[in-house]
């Protein structure tokens, strides 16, 4: 295979990254799309490939022999159905995070992946951001010693706009936003520490969004749209204060990782600003990012060596492409995975484990904060190597 032919399942939202795959004169091309929205399909043909096959029945796309791989950008609760169907149809799969909304669904996908002999890649684009790749290398250098504690604060500015004006606001569709948003953060914690979470205790609540507004109320038709503090006049227009909303808008999670590393994660969806702040504390110092000002700070403690003589600040460079240059790089890795069997930065099991932490944290929240163990299941990676990738695949 010299050129990878990709079909898109879900032509809206996150599917914007297909711009990095559609290279008719290169090694990948987007040849098909499936979506229930005719408008989305029309826009796809206009903006990406006028000659592409489009359909409102995704199974028609899966049946095509001129489609080698499927990229899944549908709502979270549909990932299990779509990933399994694509693998059963003999297609390689790129699945946007989270892999699914339950641990059991993740395991069913991994079962099918193992049976299929095809590649499965998870859309953890934060592993491809220069900020976190740099932090990974600094930690590997040993300058902060052995990691013992991790603190993460996630301010989800515009959280209502992104997550409470549409299907994300109900547990039936998401389990909780600890899967949708925090799946990235749990994965980065696992990746940078090279350890998985073993047990969790968490607290959270719905303190701002939700309420007594009708479920069929949309912002453009609302009488108070001119004064509402969370109005949305874009494509996501369901009222953020409607009755059916039942997922927490702020959460605090305490984790213990393999090797006894302690980690905390805090997420809030009604903050005025957006930022992800990571701090990793080791036996020789600590590292902390500042994603607002594109900096990484390394501070060292008295250690009887040259390392105590100075602190270091890294200024991050701006790379071309969306999400700080991460999207073109993760798209390239998916193509290289299939065409050249080149190992990407993530694994299907890592996708499963980020969902597992979100699920057990949600269970803990809704049962009063009890400690819940995180089962790694039968797909556990050998030797604790978070970069391990199965090589029993066929192209």
TAUR-V145420 format. One record per residue. N is the residue number from 1. PHI is phi in whole degrees, 0 to 359 (none if undefined). D_LAST is the distance of its C-alpha to the last C-alpha in Angstrom with 1 decimal. Layout:
N|PHI|D_LAST / N|PHI|D_LAST
This chain:
1|none|7.6 / 2|256|10.9 / 3|225|11.7 / 4|278|10.3 / 5|256|12.3 / 6|249|13.7 / 7|250|16.2 / 8|255|19.0 / 9|251|20.6 / 10|101|24.1 / 11|261|25.3 / 12|241|28.1 / 13|53|28.9 / 14|297|26.1 / 15|295|23.9 / 16|300|25.8 / 17|289|23.1 / 18|296|21.1 / 19|302|23.3 / 20|275|21.2 / 21|262|18.0 / 22|277|19.7 / 23|228|19.9 / 24|308|20.1 / 25|261|20.7 / 26|246|18.2 / 27|261|14.5 / 28|209|14.3 / 29|211|16.5 / 30|267|17.7 / 31|248|18.1 / 32|201|19.4 / 33|209|21.5 / 34|231|23.1 / 35|198|26.4 / 36|281|29.6 / 37|263|31.6 / 38|295|32.2 / 39|298|33.6 / 40|297|30.4 / 41|291|28.4 / 42|297|31.1 / 43|294|31.0 / 44|301|27.2 / 45|295|27.6 / 46|293|30.6 / 47|266|29.2 / 48|241|25.5 / 49|209|24.7 / 50|294|27.4 / 51|265|25.2 / 52|291|22.7 / 53|284|22.6 / 54|231|24.5 / 55|202|25.5 / 56|266|27.5 / 57|244|25.6 / 58|298|22.1 / 59|293|21.2 / 60|294|21.6 / 61|290|18.9 / 62|295|16.5 / 63|280|17.3 / 64|281|16.3 / 65|282|13.6 / 66|270|13.9 / 67|244|12.6 / 68|268|9.0 / 69|218|10.4 / 70|240|13.9 / 71|253|16.3 / 72|259|19.2 / 73|232|22.7 / 74|279|24.8 / 75|305|27.8 / 76|308|27.2 / 77|290|28.4 / 78|258|25.8 / 79|301|22.7 / 80|301|22.6 / 81|302|22.7 / 82|287|20.2 / 83|294|17.5 / 84|295|17.8 / 85|298|17.9 / 86|293|14.8 / 87|295|12.8 / 88|294|14.7 / 89|277|13.7 / 90|83|10.0 / 91|255|9.6 / 92|289|8.6 / 93|228|12.2 / 94|250|14.6 / 95|242|18.0 / 96|297|21.3 / 97|288|23.6 / 98|288|25.1 / 99|303|22.3 / 100|199|25.0 / 101|249|28.8 / 102|219|29.3 / 103|295|28.2 / 104|298|27.7 / 105|294|25.4 / 106|300|23.2 / 107|294|23.1 / 108|294|22.1 / 109|294|19.2 / 110|295|18.1 / 111|301|18.8 / 112|292|16.4 / 113|300|13.7 / 114|298|14.2 / 115|290|14.3 / 116|286|11.2 / 117|73|8.6 / 118|251|7.2 / 119|273|8.5 / 120|228|12.2 / 121|230|14.4 / 122|260|18.1 / 123|279|20.2 / 124|276|22.6 / 125|289|23.7 / 126|294|26.8 / 127|294|25.0 / 128|260|24.4 / 129|281|28.1 / 130|301|30.1 / 131|303|32.8 / 132|274|30.8 / 133|292|28.8 / 134|294|32.3 / 135|299|33.7 / 136|300|31.0 / 137|291|31.8 / 138|296|35.5 / 139|297|35.3 / 140|297|33.3 / 141|292|36.1 / 142|88|38.5 / 143|295|41.1 / 144|259|41.7 / 145|78|41.4 / 146|275|39.9 / 147|292|39.1 / 148|238|41.4 / 149|213|41.6 / 150|225|39.6 / 151|236|41.1 / 152|228|39.3 / 153|241|41.1 / 154|239|39.2 / 155|269|41.5 / 156|264|39.8 / 157|301|42.0 / 158|63|41.7 / 159|301|40.2 / 160|296|42.1 / 161|299|40.7 / 162|277|37.1 / 163|231|37.3 / 164|242|40.6 / 165|259|40.8 / 166|208|37.9 / 167|295|35.9 / 168|297|35.4 / 169|282|39.1 / 170|241|38.8 / 171|296|37.6 / 172|301|36.3 / 173|265|33.6 / 174|231|33.0 / 175|68|34.6 / 176|193|35.9 / 177|283|35.3 / 178|287|34.6 / 179|265|31.1 / 180|294|30.8 / 181|270|32.4 / 182|284|32.7 / 183|302|29.1 / 184|299|28.7 / 185|292|31.7 / 186|299|31.1 / 187|293|27.7 / 188|296|29.4 / 189|300|32.0 / 190|298|29.5 / 191|292|27.6 / 192|286|30.8 / 193|270|32.5 / 194|61|29.5 / 195|218|31.0 / 196|261|30.4 / 197|287|33.2 / 198|251|35.1 / 199|205|37.9 / 200|218|39.1 / 201|226|42.4 / 202|213|42.6 / 203|225|45.1 / 204|190|44.7 / 205|197|46.4 / 206|256|46.5 / 207|250|49.4 / 208|232|49.1 / 209|276|46.8 / 210|78|47.4 / 211|148|50.9 / 212|242|52.8 / 213|283|51.6 / 214|297|50.4 / 215|292|46.7 / 216|265|46.8 / 217|279|48.4 / 218|240|46.6 / 219|307|47.8 / 220|300|48.8 / 221|261|51.2 / 222|278|52.6 / 223|290|56.3 / 224|250|55.7 / 225|297|52.8 / 226|283|55.0 / 227|240|55.9 / 228|296|52.9 / 229|285|51.5 / 230|223|47.9 / 231|287|47.8 / 232|226|44.6 / 233|250|44.9 / 234|265|41.2 / 235|291|38.6 / 236|259|38.9 / 237|234|42.5 / 238|297|43.1 / 239|298|46.1 / 240|281|45.2 / 241|243|48.3 / 242|279|47.6 / 243|296|48.4 / 244|287|44.9 / 245|295|43.6 / 246|216|43.2 / 247|253|40.8 / 248|301|42.5 / 249|257|42.9 / 250|209|43.6 / 251|218|42.3 / 252|228|43.0 / 253|237|40.7 / 254|251|41.6 / 255|233|38.8 / 256|245|38.9 / 257|259|35.8 / 258|307|35.0 / 259|83|37.6 / 260|82|40.2 / 261|294|39.2 / 262|259|40.9 / 263|221|39.4 / 264|231|40.8 / 265|223|39.3 / 266|235|41.5 / 267|225|40.4 / 268|220|42.7 / 269|259|42.1 / 270|239|45.6 / 271|279|46.1 / 272|281|47.1 / 273|233|44.6 / 274|239|40.9 / 275|194|39.9 / 276|241|37.8 / 277|246|39.8 / 278|248|38.3 / 279|231|40.5 / 280|243|39.4 / 281|248|42.4 / 282|244|42.3 / 283|287|45.0 / 284|243|45.6 / 285|167|45.3 / 286|216|43.3 / 287|234|40.8 / 288|218|41.0 / 289|262|39.3 / 290|229|41.1 / 291|281|38.6 / 292|285|41.6 / 293|252|42.7 / 294|56|39.4 / 295|227|40.7 / 296|234|39.9 / 297|250|43.0 / 298|244|43.2 / 299|238|46.4 / 300|245|47.5 / 301|256|50.3 / 302|299|52.8 / 303|225|51.1 / 304|75|53.4 / 305|221|51.0 / 306|299|50.4 / 307|294|47.9 / 308|280|50.8 / 309|280|52.4 / 310|203|50.3 / 311|261|48.0 / 312|229|45.1 / 313|239|43.9 / 314|258|40.6 / 315|263|40.5 / 316|282|37.1 / 317|275|36.0 / 318|275|34.9 / 319|258|31.3 / 320|290|30.3 / 321|109|28.4 / 322|291|28.9 / 323|53|29.4 / 324|63|30.7 / 325|88|27.8 / 326|287|25.3 / 327|297|23.5 / 328|297|22.3 / 329|285|21.1 / 330|288|19.2 / 331|294|17.6 / 332|296|16.6 / 333|295|15.2 / 334|296|12.9 / 335|296|11.5 / 336|295|11.5 / 337|299|9.8 / 338|279|6.5 / 339|285|7.2 / 340|236|9.0 / 341|57|8.5 / 342|274|12.1 / 343|294|14.0 / 344|277|15.8 / 345|279|19.5 / 346|233|19.1 / 347|224|17.7 / 348|302|17.6 / 349|295|20.6 / 350|299|22.5 / 351|297|22.1 / 352|296|23.6 / 353|287|26.4 / 354|293|27.6 / 355|294|28.0 / 356|301|29.8 / 357|296|32.3 / 358|297|33.0 / 359|291|33.5 / 360|288|35.9 / 361|295|37.7 / 362|296|38.3 / 363|301|39.6 / 364|297|41.9 / 365|303|43.2 / 366|276|44.0 / 367|237|45.7 / 368|89|48.0 / 369|93|46.0 / 370|296|45.5 / 371|283|43.3 / 372|235|40.0 / 373|283|37.5 / 374|256|33.8 / 375|276|31.9 / 376|280|28.5 / 377|68|27.6 / 378|280|25.4 / 379|265|22.3 / 380|308|24.4 / 381|285|22.7 / 382|293|24.0 / 383|71|26.8 / 384|69|27.1 / 385|279|24.6 / 386|285|23.6 / 387|258|20.8 / 388|301|19.1 / 389|219|15.5 / 390|296|13.6 / 391|246|11.1 / 392|267|10.3 / 393|241|6.8 / 394|240|3.8 / 395|257|0.0
